[in-house]
Amino acid sequence: MAAAAAAKAAAAAPDKKAKGGKTKLVQKSGTGIVRQWNILKKMVPEEEIPKFVDPLYWLNYFPPIGVDHMKKFGSGVDWRRSFITTAVNPYYDAFIRWQFNTLRAKGKVLYGKR
């Protein structure tokens, strides 16, 4: 009886999950090609986009916007203790390198595994 019910359910199931042939990216963009320039154009004035060639410009431009959004969201954060977590902050970068090397030496970091 259970086998008959399973066969009936399999016969009633559609062959394909997706009904449309377009991916979500194609539906949103129209072409499936999304350029970084077009993404930035939605977030910053177009005359500012060439400045983003410099990685440090990203670090100076976006964090204040993120802090502003978090404040508007109502996050209770002590912003006096915020800092950049890249090689721009050599003290923090040295700590992360030390931590990673220590964990790797103890066999806690494995490549190619989740």
DSSP file (Angstrom, degrees, kcal/mol; ACC not computed):
  #  RESIDUE AA STRUCTURE BP1 BP2  ACC     N-H-->O    O-->H-N    N-H-->O    O-->H-N    TCO  KAPPA ALPHA  PHI   PSI    X-CA   Y-CA   Z-CA
    1    1 A M     >        0   0    0      0, 0.0     4,-1.8     0, 0.0     5,-0.1   0.000 360.0 360.0 360.0 -42.1    0.0    0.0    0.0
    2    2 A A  H  >  +     0   0    0      1,-0.2     4,-2.2     2,-0.2     5,-0.2   0.868 360.0  53.6 -66.4 -36.1    2.9    2.4    0.8
    3    3 A A  H  > S+     0   0    0      1,-0.2     4,-2.2     2,-0.2    -1,-0.2   0.882 107.7  50.3 -66.1 -38.0    4.6    1.5   -2.4
    4    4 A A  H  > S+     0   0    0      2,-0.2     4,-2.1     1,-0.2    -1,-0.2   0.888 110.6  49.3 -67.0 -38.9    1.5    2.3   -4.4
    5    5 A A  H  X S+     0   0    0     -4,-1.8     4,-2.2     2,-0.2    -2,-0.2   0.890 111.2  49.7 -67.0 -39.2    1.2    5.7   -2.7
    6    6 A A  H  X S+     0   0    0     -4,-2.2     4,-2.3     2,-0.2    -2,-0.2   0.896 111.2  49.0 -66.2 -40.4    4.8    6.5   -3.4
    7    7 A A  H  X S+     0   0    0     -4,-2.2     4,-1.9     2,-0.2    -2,-0.2   0.885 111.3  49.8 -65.5 -38.9    4.4    5.6   -7.1
    8    8 A K  H  X S+     0   0    0     -4,-2.1     4,-1.6     2,-0.2    -2,-0.2   0.901 111.4  48.5 -66.6 -40.6    1.3    7.7   -7.3
    9    9 A A  H  X S+     0   0    0     -4,-2.2     4,-1.2     1,-0.2    -2,-0.2   0.889 110.9  50.9 -65.8 -40.1    3.1   10.7   -5.7
   10   10 A A  H  < S+     0   0    0     -4,-2.3    -1,-0.2     1,-0.2    -2,-0.2   0.877 110.2  49.6 -65.6 -37.3    6.1   10.2   -8.1
   11   11 A A  H  < S+     0   0    0     -4,-1.9    -1,-0.2     1,-0.2    -2,-0.2   0.836 111.3  48.9 -69.8 -32.8    3.8   10.2  -11.1
   12   12 A A  H  < S+     0   0    0     -4,-1.6    -1,-0.2    -5,-0.1    -2,-0.2   0.687  90.8  99.1 -80.8 -18.6    2.0   13.4   -9.9
   13   13 A A  S  < S-     0   0    0     -4,-1.2     2,-0.0    -3,-0.2    -3,-0.0  -0.432  80.9-112.2 -71.6 140.7    5.3   15.3   -9.3
   14   14 A P        -     0   0    0      0, 0.0    -1,-0.1     0, 0.0    -2,-0.1  -0.333  17.4-125.7 -70.0 156.7    6.4   17.7  -12.0
   15   15 A D  S    S+     0   0    0      1,-0.1     2,-0.4     2,-0.0    -2,-0.0   0.889  92.9  37.6 -70.3 -39.6    9.5   16.8  -14.0
   16   16 A K        -     0   0    0      1,-0.2    -1,-0.1     2,-0.1     0, 0.0  -0.889  64.0-151.1-116.8 144.8   11.2   20.1  -13.4
   17   17 A K  S    S+     0   0    0     -2,-0.4     2,-0.3     2,-0.0    -1,-0.2   0.948  83.6  65.4 -73.2 -50.4   11.3   22.2  -10.2
   18   18 A A        -     0   0    0      1,-0.1    -2,-0.1     3,-0.0     0, 0.0  -0.535  61.5-166.9 -78.5 136.1   11.7   25.6  -12.0
   19   19 A K  S    S+     0   0    0     -2,-0.3     2,-0.2     2,-0.0    -1,-0.1   0.791  70.5  59.2 -90.4 -31.4    8.9   26.7  -14.2
   20   20 A G  S    S-     0   0    0      2,-0.1    -2,-0.0     1,-0.1     0, 0.0  -0.609  73.0-138.6 -98.4 160.3   10.7   29.5  -15.9
   21   21 A G  S    S+     0   0    0     -2,-0.2     2,-0.3     2,-0.1    -1,-0.1   0.561  76.6  88.9 -91.6  -9.4   13.8   29.2  -18.0
   22   22 A K  S    S-     0   0    0      1,-0.1    -2,-0.1     4,-0.0     2,-0.1  -0.681  71.8-131.2 -94.8 142.9   15.5   32.3  -16.7
   23   23 A T     >  -     0   0    0     -2,-0.3     4,-2.3     1,-0.1     5,-0.2  -0.365  31.3-105.2 -78.5 168.3   17.7   32.5  -13.7
   24   24 A K  H  > S+     0   0    0      1,-0.2     4,-2.0     2,-0.2     5,-0.2   0.877 121.5  53.5 -62.6 -37.9   17.2   35.1  -11.0
   25   25 A L  H  > S+     0   0    0      2,-0.2     4,-2.8     1,-0.2     7,-0.5   0.914 109.6  46.9 -64.0 -43.3   20.2   37.0  -12.2
   26   26 A V  H  > S+     0   0    0      1,-0.2     4,-2.4     2,-0.2    -2,-0.2   0.896 111.3  52.2 -65.9 -39.9   18.9   37.2  -15.8
   27   27 A Q  H  < S+     0   0    0     -4,-2.3    -1,-0.2     1,-0.2    -2,-0.2   0.887 116.2  39.9 -63.3 -38.5   15.4   38.2  -14.6
   28   28 A K  H  < S+     0   0    0     -4,-2.0    -2,-0.2    -5,-0.2    -1,-0.2   0.891 128.0  29.0 -79.5 -40.0   16.9   41.1  -12.5
   29   29 A S  H  < S-     0   0    0     -4,-2.8    -3,-0.2    -5,-0.2    -2,-0.2   0.743  91.6-134.7 -95.4 -24.4   19.5   42.3  -14.9
   30   30 A G  S  < S+     0   0    0     -4,-2.4    -4,-0.1    -5,-0.4    -3,-0.1   0.072  96.3  43.1  92.1 -24.7   18.0   41.4  -18.3
   31   31 A T  S    S-     0   0    0     -6,-0.3    -5,-0.2     2,-0.2     3,-0.1   0.608  98.7-121.3-125.0 -23.1   21.3   40.0  -19.6
   32   32 A G  S    S+     0   0    0     -7,-0.5     2,-0.6     1,-0.3    -6,-0.1   0.362  82.2 109.3  89.7  -5.7   22.8   37.9  -16.8
   33   33 A I        -     0   0    0     -7,-0.1     2,-0.5    -8,-0.1    -1,-0.3  -0.927  45.7-177.6-107.0 119.2   25.9   40.2  -17.0
   34   34 A V        -     0   0    0     -2,-0.6     2,-0.3    -3,-0.1    -5,-0.0  -0.971  10.0-156.9-119.1 119.2   26.3   42.4  -14.0
   35   35 A R     >  -     0   0    0     -2,-0.5     4,-1.7     1,-0.1     3,-0.3  -0.699  23.0-127.1 -96.3 146.8   29.2   44.8  -14.0
   36   36 A Q  H  > S+     0   0    0     -2,-0.3     4,-2.8     1,-0.2     5,-0.2   0.857 110.2  60.0 -60.2 -35.3   30.8   46.3  -10.9
   37   37 A W  H  > S+     0   0    0      1,-0.2     4,-2.3     2,-0.2    -1,-0.2   0.922 105.1  48.2 -58.3 -44.6   30.3   49.8  -12.3
   38   38 A N  H  > S+     0   0    0     -3,-0.3     4,-0.7     2,-0.2    -1,-0.2   0.855 111.3  50.2 -67.3 -34.3   26.6   49.3  -12.6
   39   39 A I  H >< S+     0   0    0     -4,-1.7     3,-0.9     1,-0.2     4,-0.5   0.944 113.0  45.6 -67.2 -47.1   26.4   48.0   -9.0
   40   40 A L  H >X S+     0   0    0     -4,-2.8     4,-2.9     1,-0.2     3,-1.6   0.851 102.7  65.8 -64.2 -33.6   28.4   51.0   -7.7
   41   41 A K  H 3< S+     0   0    0     -4,-2.3    -1,-0.2     1,-0.3    -2,-0.2   0.789  99.8  52.6 -60.0 -27.0   26.2   53.4   -9.8
   42   42 A K  T << S+     0   0    0     -3,-0.9    -1,-0.3    -4,-0.7    -2,-0.2   0.656 119.2  34.4 -80.2 -15.8   23.3   52.4   -7.6
   43   43 A M  T <4 S+     0   0    0     -3,-1.6    -2,-0.2    -4,-0.5    -3,-0.1   0.733 120.5  28.1-111.3 -28.9   25.2   53.2   -4.4
   44   44 A V  S  < S-     0   0    0     -4,-2.9    -1,-0.2     1,-0.0     5,-0.1  -0.888  91.4 -82.7-133.4 160.3   27.4   56.1   -5.1
   45   45 A P    >>  -     0   0    0      0, 0.0     3,-1.7     0, 0.0     4,-0.6  -0.386  42.4-122.7 -61.4 142.5   27.5   59.2   -7.4
   46   46 A E  G >4 S+     0   0    0      1,-0.3     3,-0.8     2,-0.2    -5,-0.1   0.806 109.1  60.9 -61.7 -31.8   28.9   58.2  -10.8
   47   47 A E  G 34 S+     0   0    0      1,-0.2    -1,-0.3     2,-0.1     4,-0.2   0.700 102.3  54.5 -70.3 -16.5   31.7   60.7  -10.7
   48   48 A E  G X4 S+     0   0    0     -3,-1.7     3,-1.3     1,-0.2     4,-0.4   0.672  84.9  85.7 -85.7 -18.9   33.1   59.0   -7.6
   49   49 A I  G X< S+     0   0    0     -3,-0.8     3,-2.0    -4,-0.6    -1,-0.2   0.863  80.8  58.3 -57.9 -43.0   33.3   55.5   -9.1
   50   50 A P  G >  S+     0   0    0      0, 0.0     3,-1.3     0, 0.0    -1,-0.3   0.794  96.5  65.3 -59.2 -24.6   36.8   55.9  -10.7
   51   51 A K  G X  S+     0   0    0     -3,-1.3     3,-1.5     1,-0.3     6,-0.2   0.707  82.9  76.9 -68.6 -18.7   38.2   56.6   -7.3
   52   52 A F  G <   +     0   0    0     -3,-2.0    -1,-0.3    -4,-0.4     6,-0.1   0.457  68.8  86.2 -75.1   1.1   37.3   53.1   -6.2
   53   53 A V  G <  S+     0   0    0     -3,-1.3    -1,-0.3    -4,-0.1    -2,-0.1   0.849  78.9  74.5 -63.0 -33.5   40.3   51.8   -8.1
   54   54 A D  S X> S-     0   0    0     -3,-1.5     3,-1.0    -4,-0.2     4,-0.9  -0.723  78.0-150.4 -82.6 118.9   42.2   52.6   -4.9
   55   55 A P  H 3> S+     0   0    0      0, 0.0     4,-1.3     0, 0.0     3,-0.3   0.823  96.0  60.1 -60.2 -30.3   41.4   49.9   -2.3
   56   56 A L  H 3> S+     0   0    0      1,-0.2     4,-1.6     2,-0.2     5,-0.2   0.810  95.2  62.7 -68.0 -27.5   42.0   52.4    0.5
   57   57 A Y  H <> S+     0   0    0     -3,-1.0     4,-2.1    -6,-0.2    -1,-0.2   0.893 100.4  53.1 -63.2 -38.1   39.2   54.5   -0.9
   58   58 A W  H  X S+     0   0    0     -4,-0.9     4,-2.1    -3,-0.3    -1,-0.2   0.923 107.9  51.3 -58.7 -44.2   36.8   51.7   -0.2
   59   59 A L  H  < S+     0   0    0     -4,-1.3    -1,-0.2     1,-0.2    -2,-0.2   0.798 115.5  41.0 -67.2 -28.3   37.9   51.6    3.4
   60   60 A N  H  < S+     0   0    0     -4,-1.6    -1,-0.2     2,-0.1    -2,-0.2   0.750 118.6  45.1 -88.7 -25.1   37.3   55.3    3.8
   61   61 A Y  H  X S+     0   0    0     -4,-2.1     4,-0.6    -5,-0.2    -2,-0.2   0.938 114.6  36.5 -85.7 -50.2   34.0   55.5    1.9
   62   62 A F  H  X S+     0   0    0     -4,-2.1     4,-2.4    -5,-0.2     3,-0.4   0.844 100.0  67.3 -84.5 -34.9   31.9   52.6    3.0
   63   63 A P  H  > S+     0   0    0      0, 0.0     4,-2.6     0, 0.0     5,-0.2   0.903 101.2  50.2 -56.3 -42.5   32.5   52.1    6.8
   64   64 A P  H  > S+     0   0    0      0, 0.0     4,-2.3     0, 0.0    -2,-0.2   0.880 111.0  50.5 -62.2 -33.2   30.9   55.4    7.8
   65   65 A I  H  X S+     0   0    0     -4,-0.6     4,-2.4    -3,-0.4     5,-0.2   0.913 110.4  49.4 -67.1 -41.8   27.9   54.5    5.7
   66   66 A G  H  X S+     0   0    0     -4,-2.4     4,-2.4     2,-0.2    -1,-0.2   0.901 110.7  49.6 -63.1 -41.3   27.7   51.1    7.4
   67   67 A V  H  X S+     0   0    0     -4,-2.6     4,-2.4    -5,-0.2    -1,-0.2   0.917 110.5  50.9 -62.8 -43.4   27.9   52.7   10.9
   68   68 A D  H  X S+     0   0    0     -4,-2.3     4,-2.4    -5,-0.2    -2,-0.2   0.914 110.8  48.5 -61.0 -42.8   25.2   55.2   10.0
   69   69 A H  H  X S+     0   0    0     -4,-2.4     4,-2.0     1,-0.2    -1,-0.2   0.908 110.8  50.5 -64.3 -41.1   22.9   52.3    8.8
   70   70 A M  H  X>S+     0   0    0     -4,-2.4     5,-2.4     2,-0.2     4,-0.9   0.894 110.6  49.5 -64.5 -39.2   23.6   50.3   12.0
   71   71 A K  H ><5S+     0   0    0     -4,-2.4     3,-0.7     1,-0.2    -1,-0.2   0.915 111.3  48.8 -64.5 -42.5   22.7   53.4   14.1
   72   72 A K  H 3<5S+     0   0    0     -4,-2.4    -1,-0.2     1,-0.2    -2,-0.2   0.835 107.2  56.5 -65.4 -31.3   19.5   53.9   12.1
   73   73 A F  H 3<5S-     0   0    0     -4,-2.0    -1,-0.2    -5,-0.2    -2,-0.2   0.729 119.8-114.1 -70.6 -22.0   18.7   50.2   12.6
   74   74 A G  T <<5 +     0   0    0     -4,-0.9    -3,-0.2    -3,-0.7     2,-0.2   0.655  53.0 167.6  98.0  19.1   19.0   50.8   16.4
   75   75 A S      < -     0   0    0     -5,-2.4     2,-1.2     1,-0.1    -1,-0.2  -0.454  34.3-138.1 -68.9 135.6   22.1   48.7   17.1
   76   76 A G        +     0   0    0     -2,-0.2     2,-0.4     2,-0.1    -1,-0.1  -0.726  45.2 153.3 -93.9  86.5   23.6   49.2   20.5
   77   77 A V        -     0   0    0     -2,-1.2     2,-1.3    -7,-0.0     3,-0.1  -0.928  50.4-130.6-121.2 138.7   27.3   49.3   19.6
   78   78 A D    >   -     0   0    0     -2,-0.4     3,-1.7     1,-0.2    -2,-0.1  -0.732  26.5-173.6 -83.8  93.3   30.2   51.0   21.3
   79   79 A W  G >  S+     0   0    0     -2,-1.3     3,-1.3     1,-0.3    -1,-0.2   0.606  72.4  77.0 -70.8 -11.2   31.6   52.6   18.2
   80   80 A R  G 3  S+     0   0    0      1,-0.2    -1,-0.3    -3,-0.1    -2,-0.0   0.756  94.5  51.9 -66.1 -21.9   34.7   53.9   20.1
   81   81 A R  G <  S+     0   0    0     -3,-1.7    -1,-0.2     2,-0.0     2,-0.2   0.222  84.0 114.7-100.4  13.7   36.0   50.3   19.9
   82   82 A S    <   +     0   0    0     -3,-1.3     2,-0.3    -4,-0.0    -3,-0.0  -0.564  37.4 165.8 -85.0 150.1   35.6   49.8   16.1
   83   83 A F        -     0   0    0     -2,-0.2     2,-0.3     6,-0.0    -2,-0.0  -0.983  41.3 -90.3-157.2 162.8   38.7   49.4   13.9
   84   84 A I        -     0   0    0     -2,-0.3     8,-0.2     1,-0.1     5,-0.1  -0.610  28.0-155.3 -79.7 134.2   39.7   48.3   10.4
   85   85 A T        +     0   0    0     -2,-0.3     2,-0.2     7,-0.1    -1,-0.1  -0.235  60.9  87.0-107.8  43.6   40.4   44.6   10.1
   86   86 A T  S >  S-     0   0    0     -2,-0.0     3,-1.8     0, 0.0     7,-0.4  -0.639 100.0 -79.7-125.6-174.5   42.8   44.6    7.1
   87   87 A A  T 3  S+     0   0    0      1,-0.3     7,-0.1    -2,-0.2     6,-0.0   0.608 118.0  79.4 -65.4 -10.8   46.5   45.1    6.6
   88   88 A V  T 3  S+     0   0    0      1,-0.2    -1,-0.3     2,-0.1     3,-0.1   0.802  90.8  55.5 -65.1 -27.6   45.8   48.8    6.9
   89   89 A N  S <> S-     0   0    0     -3,-1.8     4,-2.6     1,-0.2    -1,-0.2  -0.830  75.6-173.6-104.4  91.0   45.8   48.2   10.7
   90   90 A P  H  > S+     0   0    0      0, 0.0     4,-2.4     0, 0.0     5,-0.2   0.814  79.2  55.5 -61.1 -32.8   49.3   46.5   11.1
   91   91 A Y  H  > S+     0   0    0      2,-0.2     4,-1.7     1,-0.2     5,-0.1   0.951 113.6  39.7 -64.9 -48.0   48.7   45.6   14.8
   92   92 A Y  H  > S+     0   0    0     -3,-0.2     4,-2.4     2,-0.2     5,-0.2   0.905 114.6  53.8 -67.3 -41.3   45.5   43.7   14.1
   93   93 A D  H  X S+     0   0    0     -4,-2.6     4,-2.3    -7,-0.4    -1,-0.2   0.901 107.7  50.7 -60.7 -41.6   46.9   42.2   10.9
   94   94 A A  H  X S+     0   0    0     -4,-2.4     4,-2.3    -5,-0.2    -1,-0.2   0.890 109.8  51.1 -63.5 -38.9   49.9   40.9   12.9
   95   95 A F  H  X S+     0   0    0     -4,-1.7     4,-2.8     2,-0.2    -2,-0.2   0.929 110.2  48.2 -63.6 -45.2   47.6   39.3   15.5
   96   96 A I  H  X S+     0   0    0     -4,-2.4     4,-2.8     2,-0.2     5,-0.2   0.905 111.8  49.8 -63.7 -41.7   45.5   37.6   12.8
   97   97 A R  H  X S+     0   0    0     -4,-2.3     4,-2.6     2,-0.2    -1,-0.2   0.926 112.5  47.4 -62.0 -43.7   48.6   36.2   11.1
   98   98 A W  H  X S+     0   0    0     -4,-2.3     4,-2.4     2,-0.2    -2,-0.2   0.934 113.2  48.7 -62.0 -45.7   49.9   34.9   14.5
   99   99 A Q  H  X S+     0   0    0     -4,-2.8     4,-2.5     2,-0.2    -2,-0.2   0.919 112.7  47.2 -62.1 -45.1   46.5   33.4   15.3
  100  100 A F  H  X S+     0   0    0     -4,-2.8     4,-2.5     1,-0.2    -1,-0.2   0.931 113.1  47.9 -63.1 -46.2   46.3   31.7   11.9
  101  101 A N  H  X S+     0   0    0     -4,-2.6     4,-2.2    -5,-0.2    -1,-0.2   0.876 112.0  50.4 -64.2 -36.7   49.8   30.3   12.1
  102  102 A T  H  X S+     0   0    0     -4,-2.4     4,-1.5    -5,-0.2    -2,-0.2   0.930 112.5  45.8 -65.5 -46.1   49.3   29.0   15.6
  103  103 A L  H  <>S+     0   0    0     -4,-2.5     5,-2.8     1,-0.2     6,-0.7   0.873 112.7  51.0 -65.5 -36.5   46.0   27.3   14.7
  104  104 A R  H ><5S+     0   0    0     -4,-2.5     3,-1.2     4,-0.2    -1,-0.2   0.896 107.6  52.8 -67.5 -39.3   47.7   25.8   11.6
  105  105 A A  H 3<5S+     0   0    0     -4,-2.2    -1,-0.2     1,-0.3    -2,-0.2   0.821 108.8  50.5 -64.4 -30.9   50.6   24.5   13.6
  106  106 A K  T 3<5S-     0   0    0     -4,-1.5    -1,-0.3    -5,-0.1    -2,-0.2   0.437 118.2-113.4 -86.4   0.0   48.2   22.8   16.0
  107  107 A G  T < 5S+     0   0    0     -3,-1.2    -3,-0.2    -4,-0.2    -2,-0.1   0.713  83.6 121.7  77.4  20.2   46.4   21.1   13.0
  108  108 A K      < +     0   0    0     -5,-2.8     2,-0.6    -6,-0.2    -4,-0.2   0.623  61.4  65.2 -90.5 -14.1   43.2   23.1   13.6
  109  109 A V        -     0   0    0     -6,-0.7     2,-0.4    -9,-0.1    -1,-0.1  -0.946  66.5-178.2-112.3 118.8   43.2   24.7   10.1
  110  110 A L    >   -     0   0    0     -2,-0.6     3,-0.7     3,-0.2     2,-0.3  -0.952  20.6-132.4-119.3 135.6   42.7   22.3    7.3
  111  111 A Y  T 3  S+     0   0    0     -2,-0.4     3,-0.1     1,-0.2    -2,-0.0  -0.631  85.2  13.6 -85.0 140.7   42.8   23.2    3.6
  112  112 A G  T 3  S+     0   0    0     -2,-0.3     2,-0.3     1,-0.2    -1,-0.2   0.593 104.1  99.6  77.5  11.3   40.1   21.9    1.3
  113  113 A K    <         0   0    0     -3,-0.7    -1,-0.2     1,-0.1    -3,-0.2  -0.949 360.0 360.0-129.2 151.1   37.7   20.7    4.0
  114  114 A R              0   0    0     -2,-0.3    -1,-0.1    -3,-0.1    -3,-0.0   0.393 360.0 360.0-104.9 360.0   34.6   22.2    5.6
